[in-house]
Amino acid sequence: MKRKNIPTKKYKRTAIVAMTTAKIGLIHVTHLGKKTLSSVAKVKQQDHQHEENIGKILIGALMQLRGTALKVAQMMSMQLDMLPEGIRTELTQACSRVTPLNRAHIRKVYLAEFNNAPENVFAKFDSNAFAAASLGQVHNALSSDNHQLAVKIQYPGMAASIKSDVQLVRGIMKSISLGTSYLPRWEIIDDVLNGVQKQLEKEIDYVQEAENTRWFAEHLRLPNIRIPEVYPQYSSKKVLTTEYVAGKHLDQWLAEKPSQAVRNHYGQLIFDLFCYQLHELKVLHADPHPGNFLICDDGCIALIDFGCVQRLAADYSRVITRLFTRDQQQIYQTYKDLGIIGGDLSFEKFKSDVFQAIEPLHTWMSAPGLEKEFDFSQYPPMPEKGLSHMKNAIKEINSVQQEQIYFDRSYFGLLGILRKIGAKIVTKGLIYGRL
């Protein structure tokens, strides 16, 4: 992979955003011109293509900005109804395109944190990262007592750029809002961005991530789930060192064509892990990227990367699981209890303006929770939003709470992983919390 530096100068980052805004404005004007000349049958197709074009421009800018700007956009996309389908599709591919930084930047961070170069601290240190994400990259190392380690080094300038990068993404989102009518009210987007900023401030603190990792290791009491040990002597606010866990990433494991029984075993572990967090711990590991689950040869799963952790209110699991129903009245009341819709919205208006739009997605996401056992090999892909009804539904969204955003991120990530595995598992624990 080609190594690139992050543009850290404010004027350079602002110029990237200005160019992005101009491009979005131009294609929006072009799109409006095409719509006036098109038949009604082509409008939906053109709208979706327009969103994809905006998504490509957005990703192009974020891949230049990298760092927290990219992370902000990824976190925005975790709320399924926050962005149109075409834009969200582009954002979901962003993480896999991140390229690692050069050795000079790695050395610079390590010298600032430890006053020493990594090759002088460890018996061995591989300067080529084996994993790269939006906020940092991970290297193999060997301790003086021959323990294999994973060393995560944060990209330079992350802390200083959070506030400005959130502001940059805020500007880009305003440009996007001019190009589509399927976004929530601006104050809702703004609230979500404020929440994203607070979460990012936590995620760049590797001392906090180390504490999260140790907390899960102490409190998670499920068999066959492994949490890596933290090495505090090699860790700091911008460097986190843990034991290296030998395991296969999901795609690598699936390429070996495991049997259905083996798929069921690991799928059940991942599902039970989610239920245990929701009902027992009331804390979610809220970054369900497939790369954060390592399939181990001894039948265990290793859970890694505890930068994004969301604590839940004591009664949250009881309230959220009420959505696993076909009873529209119960769904309506739960949406009100969660603050998603206002208390003054009537049930009839909810059915006509909101539920009609969300029904395909709701039916899809609630299906596993309505059965005692579920075959994810037969699970269809997530339905696209019905654009003809979405405008009215978006207008009735009252707020998007942090707990809801991170539950959605965790749960929909879980469904995607289980569908990819094609596991047949017992799912009754989702509602009742008894595994």
VMD Tcl script that draws the C-alpha trace (Angstrom):
set ca {
  {0.00 0.00 0.00}
  {1.25 3.49 -0.82}
  {1.98 5.53 2.28}
  {0.51 9.03 2.51}
  {0.81 11.88 4.95}
  {-2.20 13.55 6.51}
  {-2.56 17.23 5.51}
  {-2.26 18.94 8.90}
  {-2.25 22.61 7.87}
  {-5.63 24.23 8.40}
  {-5.59 26.04 5.06}
  {-4.92 22.79 3.19}
  {-7.78 20.98 4.91}
  {-10.13 23.94 4.38}
  {-9.20 24.03 0.68}
  {-10.13 20.35 0.32}
  {-13.54 21.02 1.87}
  {-14.12 24.10 -0.31}
  {-13.36 22.10 -3.44}
  {-15.66 19.30 -2.26}
  {-18.49 21.74 -1.57}
  {-18.10 23.24 -5.04}
  {-18.17 19.80 -6.70}
  {-21.31 18.79 -4.80}
  {-23.00 22.07 -5.76}
  {-22.14 21.56 -9.42}
  {-23.45 18.01 -9.66}
  {-26.57 19.08 -7.76}
  {-27.34 21.73 -10.38}
  {-26.69 19.20 -13.15}
  {-28.94 16.66 -11.41}
  {-31.81 19.13 -11.14}
  {-31.50 19.87 -14.85}
  {-31.70 16.20 -15.75}
  {-34.76 15.66 -13.53}
  {-36.74 18.33 -15.35}
  {-36.15 16.47 -18.61}
  {-36.82 12.97 -17.29}
  {-39.91 10.85 -17.02}
  {-41.28 9.99 -13.59}
  {-40.04 6.42 -14.02}
  {-36.42 7.59 -14.23}
  {-36.49 9.98 -11.27}
  {-35.91 7.33 -8.59}
  {-32.98 5.84 -10.50}
  {-31.47 9.29 -11.04}
  {-31.88 10.18 -7.34}
  {-30.02 7.06 -6.28}
  {-27.24 7.64 -8.81}
  {-27.00 11.27 -7.64}
  {-26.53 10.10 -4.05}
  {-23.80 7.67 -5.13}
  {-22.04 10.47 -7.00}
  {-22.16 12.66 -3.88}
  {-20.85 9.71 -1.85}
  {-17.88 9.26 -4.19}
  {-17.00 12.96 -3.97}
  {-17.36 12.84 -0.18}
  {-15.10 9.79 0.13}
  {-12.54 11.36 -2.19}
  {-12.30 14.37 0.14}
  {-12.29 12.31 3.33}
  {-9.55 10.04 2.04}
  {-7.42 13.16 1.60}
  {-8.35 14.58 5.02}
  {-8.13 11.15 6.67}
  {-7.79 11.03 10.43}
  {-10.74 12.26 12.44}
  {-12.58 13.67 9.40}
  {-12.88 10.16 7.96}
  {-13.84 8.77 11.35}
  {-16.58 11.40 11.76}
  {-18.15 10.40 8.45}
  {-17.93 6.69 9.29}
  {-19.65 7.33 12.62}
  {-22.35 9.37 10.87}
  {-23.06 6.41 8.61}
  {-23.64 4.09 11.57}
  {-27.13 5.58 11.99}
  {-28.91 3.86 9.12}
  {-31.48 6.58 8.47}
  {-29.05 9.47 8.87}
  {-27.75 9.40 5.28}
  {-29.31 8.38 1.96}
  {-28.59 4.86 0.71}
  {-26.20 5.83 -2.08}
  {-24.03 8.01 0.16}
  {-24.04 5.42 2.95}
  {-22.92 2.68 0.55}
  {-19.82 4.67 -0.30}
  {-19.03 5.43 3.35}
  {-19.17 1.79 4.41}
  {-16.24 1.04 2.08}
  {-14.08 3.86 3.48}
  {-12.32 1.94 6.23}
  {-10.87 -0.67 3.87}
  {-9.23 2.00 1.72}
  {-7.12 3.62 4.43}
  {-3.38 3.50 3.70}
  {-0.66 3.43 6.38}
  {1.66 6.31 7.28}
  {5.39 6.37 6.65}
  {8.08 5.36 9.13}
  {9.04 8.92 9.99}
  {5.60 9.65 11.43}
  {5.61 6.37 13.37}
  {8.97 7.25 14.89}
  {7.85 10.82 15.66}
  {4.83 9.65 17.69}
  {6.84 7.05 19.59}
  {9.65 9.48 20.46}
  {7.12 12.01 21.76}
  {5.42 9.42 23.97}
  {8.41 7.42 25.26}
  {11.46 9.51 24.39}
  {12.75 6.49 22.55}
  {12.38 4.81 19.18}
  {10.26 1.63 19.02}
  {13.16 -0.49 17.79}
  {15.03 0.38 20.99}
  {12.12 -0.50 23.27}
  {11.27 -3.92 21.86}
  {13.41 -6.91 21.00}
  {11.83 -6.68 17.55}
  {9.54 -4.10 15.94}
  {8.03 -4.38 12.47}
  {7.80 -0.88 10.98}
  {5.32 -2.14 8.37}
  {1.81 -1.96 9.80}
  {-0.30 -5.12 9.50}
  {-3.53 -3.16 10.05}
  {-4.51 0.46 9.31}
  {-7.68 2.33 10.27}
  {-8.87 5.92 10.40}
  {-7.19 6.93 13.68}
  {-4.12 4.71 13.89}
  {-2.26 1.65 12.66}
  {-1.02 -1.58 14.26}
  {2.45 -3.15 14.21}
  {3.88 -6.47 15.32}
  {6.51 -6.41 18.06}
  {8.35 -8.79 20.36}
  {8.93 -7.97 24.02}
  {12.23 -8.53 25.79}
  {10.73 -11.66 27.39}
  {9.61 -13.03 23.99}
  {5.90 -12.20 24.13}
  {4.29 -11.38 20.79}
  {2.64 -7.96 20.91}
  {0.32 -5.77 18.85}
  {1.32 -2.09 19.03}
  {-1.30 0.45 17.96}
  {0.16 3.87 17.15}
  {-2.11 6.88 16.73}
  {-1.69 9.12 13.71}
  {-0.14 12.54 14.48}
  {-2.41 15.52 15.09}
  {-5.60 13.60 15.90}
  {-6.45 15.42 19.14}
  {-5.84 18.85 17.66}
  {-7.97 18.20 14.58}
  {-11.17 16.76 16.10}
  {-13.05 20.01 16.63}
  {-12.02 21.51 13.30}
  {-12.67 18.26 11.41}
  {-16.16 17.95 12.87}
  {-16.73 21.50 11.68}
  {-15.42 20.56 8.22}
  {-17.77 17.57 8.00}
  {-20.59 19.80 9.26}
  {-19.98 22.05 6.26}
  {-19.92 19.12 3.86}
  {-23.17 17.77 5.35}
  {-24.84 21.13 4.75}
  {-23.79 20.88 1.12}
  {-25.22 17.36 0.92}
  {-28.50 18.56 2.44}
  {-28.91 20.84 -0.58}
  {-28.55 17.85 -2.88}
  {-31.13 15.54 -1.32}
  {-34.44 15.93 0.47}
  {-34.06 12.70 2.43}
  {-32.08 14.01 5.41}
  {-33.46 14.69 8.90}
  {-33.84 18.24 10.20}
  {-30.51 20.04 10.46}
  {-30.68 20.31 14.27}
  {-30.83 16.50 14.49}
  {-27.77 16.11 12.26}
  {-26.05 18.78 14.34}
  {-26.84 16.92 17.58}
  {-25.42 13.71 16.15}
  {-22.24 15.53 15.08}
  {-21.85 16.93 18.59}
  {-22.18 13.42 19.97}
  {-19.65 12.14 17.43}
  {-17.18 14.79 18.57}
  {-17.51 13.70 22.20}
  {-17.06 10.04 21.26}
  {-13.99 10.80 19.16}
  {-12.41 12.63 22.08}
  {-12.76 9.39 24.01}
  {-11.52 7.17 21.17}
  {-8.21 8.99 20.72}
  {-7.39 8.49 24.39}
  {-5.62 5.12 24.37}
  {-5.39 5.22 28.17}
  {-9.19 5.05 28.18}
  {-9.19 2.29 25.56}
  {-6.75 0.31 27.70}
  {-9.12 0.70 30.65}
  {-12.07 -0.39 28.48}
  {-10.14 -3.48 27.43}
  {-9.27 -4.40 31.02}
  {-12.90 -3.78 32.10}
  {-14.25 -6.19 29.49}
  {-11.61 -8.78 30.41}
  {-12.72 -8.60 34.04}
  {-16.50 -8.50 33.59}
  {-17.21 -10.52 30.45}
  {-17.89 -14.04 31.74}
  {-18.71 -15.96 28.58}
  {-16.83 -19.14 27.65}
  {-14.75 -19.13 24.47}
  {-14.47 -15.33 24.29}
  {-10.93 -14.01 24.55}
  {-9.91 -10.42 25.40}
  {-6.26 -9.47 24.79}
  {-4.08 -8.52 27.77}
  {-2.92 -4.90 27.96}
  {0.78 -4.12 28.49}
  {0.73 -0.79 30.39}
  {4.53 -0.42 30.38}
  {4.41 -0.11 26.58}
  {1.25 2.01 26.44}
  {0.41 5.70 26.66}
  {-2.27 8.12 25.53}
  {-1.25 7.65 21.87}
  {0.25 4.16 21.88}
  {-1.59 1.04 23.01}
  {0.19 -2.29 23.32}
  {-1.62 -5.58 23.89}
  {-0.79 -9.22 23.46}
  {-0.90 -10.38 19.87}
  {-3.76 -12.84 19.42}
  {-3.31 -15.38 16.64}
  {-6.54 -15.66 14.73}
  {-8.10 -15.31 11.31}
  {-10.19 -12.39 10.16}
  {-13.66 -13.30 8.98}
  {-12.99 -13.21 5.22}
  {-9.79 -15.25 5.60}
  {-11.62 -17.84 7.71}
  {-14.59 -18.06 5.33}
  {-12.23 -18.54 2.38}
  {-11.25 -21.86 3.97}
  {-14.89 -23.00 3.54}
  {-15.65 -24.09 7.13}
  {-18.41 -26.65 7.63}
  {-21.94 -25.60 8.57}
  {-21.43 -26.92 12.10}
  {-18.31 -24.77 12.53}
  {-20.13 -21.75 11.11}
  {-22.96 -22.33 13.57}
  {-20.50 -22.56 16.47}
  {-18.77 -19.25 15.81}
  {-22.00 -17.52 14.79}
  {-23.58 -18.54 18.11}
  {-20.57 -17.18 20.01}
  {-20.83 -13.79 18.28}
  {-24.60 -13.62 18.81}
  {-24.39 -14.63 22.50}
  {-21.64 -12.06 23.01}
  {-23.94 -9.29 21.77}
  {-26.85 -10.46 23.96}
  {-24.61 -10.70 27.03}
  {-23.38 -7.16 26.52}
  {-26.90 -5.83 26.03}
  {-28.64 -7.58 28.93}
  {-25.93 -8.38 31.48}
  {-23.08 -5.92 31.07}
  {-25.28 -3.08 29.77}
  {-22.18 -1.95 27.91}
  {-21.68 -2.39 24.16}
  {-18.48 -2.93 22.23}
  {-19.92 -0.62 19.57}
  {-17.51 -1.15 16.68}
  {-18.83 -4.29 14.97}
  {-16.32 -4.25 12.14}
  {-15.62 -7.87 11.05}
  {-11.92 -7.19 11.60}
  {-12.55 -6.82 15.33}
  {-13.50 -10.51 15.63}
  {-10.65 -12.99 15.29}
  {-11.51 -16.66 14.69}
  {-9.13 -18.81 16.74}
  {-8.31 -22.44 15.94}
  {-9.18 -23.59 19.48}
  {-12.87 -22.70 19.06}
  {-12.60 -19.26 20.70}
  {-13.26 -15.80 19.35}
  {-10.98 -12.91 20.24}
  {-12.66 -9.53 20.57}
  {-10.31 -6.61 19.91}
  {-10.33 -2.78 19.64}
  {-12.22 -1.25 22.56}
  {-11.99 2.38 21.51}
  {-15.73 2.68 20.89}
  {-17.67 1.53 23.96}
  {-21.20 2.68 24.84}
  {-22.70 2.34 28.32}
  {-26.48 1.84 28.41}
  {-29.13 2.99 30.85}
  {-30.29 0.32 33.30}
  {-33.64 -0.20 31.54}
  {-32.45 0.31 27.95}
  {-32.38 -3.38 27.02}
  {-35.97 -3.80 28.27}
  {-37.19 -0.85 26.19}
  {-35.28 -1.56 22.98}
  {-36.30 -5.22 22.81}
  {-39.95 -4.12 22.73}
  {-39.28 -3.20 19.10}
  {-39.01 -6.89 18.23}
  {-42.69 -7.22 17.46}
  {-45.22 -6.86 14.65}
  {-47.56 -4.88 16.94}
  {-47.63 -1.35 15.49}
  {-49.10 0.13 18.66}
  {-46.20 -1.26 20.69}
  {-43.69 0.02 18.14}
  {-45.33 3.45 18.24}
  {-45.14 3.63 22.04}
  {-41.53 2.41 22.08}
  {-40.50 5.05 19.54}
  {-42.03 7.65 21.84}
  {-40.32 6.19 24.91}
  {-36.99 6.31 23.08}
  {-37.60 9.91 22.02}
  {-37.36 9.07 18.32}
  {-40.75 10.66 17.65}
  {-42.49 13.44 19.56}
  {-45.17 12.76 22.16}
  {-47.72 14.77 20.17}
  {-47.53 12.56 17.05}
  {-50.77 10.60 16.79}
  {-50.82 6.85 16.23}
  {-52.66 7.30 12.92}
  {-50.07 9.76 11.64}
  {-47.29 7.46 12.83}
  {-48.77 4.60 10.80}
  {-49.24 6.68 7.64}
  {-46.10 8.84 7.69}
  {-43.52 6.87 9.64}
  {-44.28 3.16 9.80}
  {-45.18 2.92 6.14}
  {-41.65 4.08 5.34}
  {-39.77 2.01 7.91}
  {-41.84 -1.20 7.74}
  {-39.55 -3.10 5.31}
  {-36.46 -2.29 7.38}
  {-38.26 -2.99 10.67}
  {-39.51 -6.36 9.43}
  {-35.99 -7.25 8.33}
  {-34.20 -6.23 11.54}
  {-36.75 -7.71 13.93}
  {-37.07 -11.11 12.21}
  {-34.24 -12.88 14.14}
  {-35.67 -11.75 17.48}
  {-39.11 -13.17 16.75}
  {-37.87 -16.74 16.38}
  {-36.26 -19.14 18.88}
  {-33.89 -20.28 16.15}
  {-32.87 -18.47 13.00}
  {-31.10 -19.48 9.79}
  {-28.97 -16.57 8.63}
  {-28.01 -18.45 5.48}
  {-31.55 -17.68 4.30}
  {-31.53 -14.07 5.55}
  {-32.09 -11.56 2.72}
  {-29.98 -8.41 2.33}
  {-31.09 -5.24 4.08}
  {-33.96 -3.61 2.14}
  {-33.40 -0.21 0.65}
  {-35.39 2.67 2.02}
  {-38.61 3.45 0.17}
  {-37.88 6.95 -1.13}
  {-41.51 7.69 -1.94}
  {-42.42 7.54 1.76}
  {-39.15 8.62 3.38}
  {-39.68 12.38 3.10}
  {-42.70 12.34 5.44}
  {-41.02 9.94 7.87}
  {-37.87 12.08 8.12}
  {-39.95 15.12 9.05}
  {-41.36 13.30 12.09}
  {-37.99 12.25 13.55}
  {-37.71 14.11 16.85}
  {-34.21 13.17 17.99}
  {-31.49 10.54 17.69}
  {-30.14 9.51 21.09}
  {-26.56 8.33 21.53}
  {-27.67 4.96 22.92}
  {-29.85 4.40 19.87}
  {-27.06 5.26 17.45}
  {-24.65 2.82 19.05}
  {-27.23 0.08 19.51}
  {-28.06 0.37 15.81}
  {-24.40 0.27 14.91}
  {-23.78 -2.81 17.04}
  {-26.96 -4.69 16.12}
  {-26.91 -4.08 12.37}
  {-23.21 -4.92 12.35}
  {-24.06 -8.18 14.12}
  {-26.72 -9.05 11.53}
  {-24.30 -8.36 8.69}
  {-21.64 -10.62 10.19}
  {-24.07 -13.49 10.90}
  {-25.51 -13.23 7.41}
  {-22.01 -13.38 5.97}
  {-21.20 -16.45 8.06}
  {-24.54 -18.07 7.15}
  {-24.96 -19.44 10.67}
  {-27.98 -21.30 12.02}
  {-28.29 -20.32 15.68}
  {-30.53 -20.06 18.73}
  {-31.73 -16.43 18.92}
  {-34.13 -16.40 21.87}
  {-31.50 -14.68 24.03}
  {-31.98 -11.46 22.08}
  {-35.33 -10.77 23.72}
  {-35.08 -12.57 27.02}
  {-31.39 -12.17 27.77}
  {-31.06 -15.79 28.89}
  {-28.38 -17.67 27.00}
}
mol new
graphics top color blue
foreach p $ca { graphics top sphere $p radius 0.5 }
foreach p [lrange $ca 0 end-1] q [lrange $ca 1 end] { graphics top cylinder $p $q radius 0.2 }
display resetview
